Amino acid sequence: MSREEELKSKYFDKNLSEEEKKELKELASKDKKTWDELKEMDNLKEVIDMLEPVNPDREWEEYWSSLYNKLERGIGWIIFSIGAILTLTFLGFQFIKNLIRDSQIALYAKCGFIALLIGFIILFVSVARERLTLMKSDKYSKEVKR
């Protein structure tokens, strides 16, 4: 390692004696490249000083907290979906039972209402399933702050 490289290394580590500071200053005043390198070192040191060290304990705590929230919400949505499906199915069957028993409504109207209800339940389940799947795989939804 040349003397100039040794001085620059010590400069970066802030480990120069007064005599070495004078020597490096003299070299930098004679050579623009050396001066530019010292400025780059200063800029790099500023960036390094701004970085915060990673706290592994905090990172693990945030990870588990996030995982717990995701599991909790996922289970909540599954239970809600099952409850909604069961409730809609029960109400649908009650509606169909009462519809079939009503003798004042024409057969084609009864068939229409039944088809409409069954179609609604199928579409509801399909859309709910699609939304749940999309929430898991949408790479952009994680970047959106709500």
C-alpha positions in Angstrom: 0.0 0.0 0.0 1.4 3.4 -1.0 1.8 6.2 1.5 -1.1 8.1 -0.1 -3.4 5.1 0.2 -2.4 4.6 3.8 -3.2 8.2 4.6 -6.6 8.0 2.8 -7.4 4.9 4.7 -6.5 6.5 8.0 -8.5 9.6 7.0 -11.6 7.5 6.4 -11.2 5.9 9.8 -10.5 9.3 11.4 -7.3 8.0 12.6 -4.8 10.6 11.4 -2.2 12.3 13.5 -1.7 16.1 13.1 1.4 15.5 11.0 -0.4 13.0 8.7 -3.3 15.5 8.3 -0.8 18.1 7.0 0.8 15.5 4.7 -2.6 14.5 3.3 -3.7 18.1 2.9 -0.6 18.8 0.9 -1.1 15.8 -1.3 -4.7 16.7 -1.9 -3.8 20.3 -2.8 -1.4 19.1 -5.5 -3.7 16.4 -6.9 -7.3 17.0 -7.8 -8.0 13.3 -8.0 -6.9 12.8 -4.3 -9.1 15.8 -3.3 -12.1 14.3 -5.1 -11.5 11.0 -3.4 -11.4 12.6 0.0 -14.7 14.4 -0.7 -16.3 11.1 -1.8 -15.1 9.5 1.4 -16.7 12.3 3.4 -20.0 11.7 1.5 -19.8 8.0 2.0 -19.1 8.5 5.7 -22.2 10.7 6.0 -24.4 8.1 4.4 -22.9 5.3 6.7 -23.5 7.5 9.8 -27.2 8.0 8.8 -27.8 4.2 8.6 -29.3 2.6 11.7 -28.1 -0.8 12.8 -30.7 -3.5 12.5 -32.1 -4.7 15.8 -32.8 -8.5 15.3 -35.0 -8.7 18.4 -37.3 -5.9 17.0 -37.4 -7.4 13.6 -38.5 -10.8 15.0 -41.1 -9.1 17.2 -42.5 -7.2 14.2 -42.5 -10.4 12.1 -44.4 -12.4 14.6 -46.8 -9.6 15.3 -47.5 -9.2 11.6 -47.9 -13.0 11.2 -50.4 -13.1 14.1 -52.4 -10.3 12.6 -52.5 -12.0 9.2 -53.6 -15.3 10.8 -56.2 -13.6 13.0 -57.7 -11.7 10.0 -57.6 -14.7 7.8 -59.4 -16.9 10.3 -61.9 -14.1 10.9 -62.7 -13.8 7.2 -63.1 -17.6 6.9 -65.5 -17.8 9.8 -67.4 -14.7 8.6 -67.7 -16.2 5.1 -68.9 -19.6 6.4 -71.5 -17.8 8.6 -72.7 -15.6 5.7 -73.0 -18.7 3.4 -74.9 -20.7 6.0 -77.2 -17.8 6.8 -77.9 -17.0 3.2 -78.5 -20.7 2.5 -80.9 -21.0 5.4 -82.8 -17.9 4.4 -82.8 -19.0 0.8 -84.3 -22.4 1.7 -86.9 -20.7 4.0 -87.8 -18.4 1.1 -88.1 -21.3 -1.3 -90.1 -23.4 1.1 -92.6 -20.5 1.6 -92.6 -19.7 -2.1 -93.4 -23.3 -3.1 -96.3 -23.5 -0.5 -97.9 -20.3 -1.8 -100.6 -21.4 -4.2 -101.3 -17.8 -5.5 -97.9 -17.5 -7.3 -97.6 -19.0 -10.7 -95.2 -21.9 -11.3 -93.0 -20.0 -13.7 -92.6 -17.1 -11.2 -91.7 -19.6 -8.5 -89.0 -21.1 -10.8 -87.7 -17.6 -11.6 -87.4 -16.7 -7.9 -85.7 -19.9 -7.1 -83.2 -19.5 -10.1 -82.6 -15.9 -9.0 -81.8 -16.9 -5.4 -79.6 -19.8 -6.3 -77.7 -17.7 -8.8 -77.2 -15.0 -6.2 -75.8 -17.4 -3.7 -73.4 -18.9 -6.3 -72.2 -15.5 -7.4 -71.8 -14.3 -3.8 -69.7 -17.3 -2.9 -67.7 -17.0 -6.1 -66.9 -13.3 -5.6 -66.1 -13.8 -1.9 -63.7 -16.6 -2.8 -62.1 -14.6 -5.6 -61.6 -11.6 -3.3 -60.0 -13.8 -0.6 -57.7 -15.3 -3.2 -56.8 -11.9 -4.7 -56.0 -10.5 -1.3 -53.4 -13.2 -0.8 -51.7 -12.9 -4.2 -52.1 -9.2 -5.1 -48.5 -7.9 -5.1 -49.7 -4.2 -5.2 -52.1 -4.3 -2.2 -49.2 -4.6 0.2 -47.8 -1.3 -1.0 -51.0 0.6 -0.6 -51.4 2.4 2.8 -55.0 2.6 4.0 
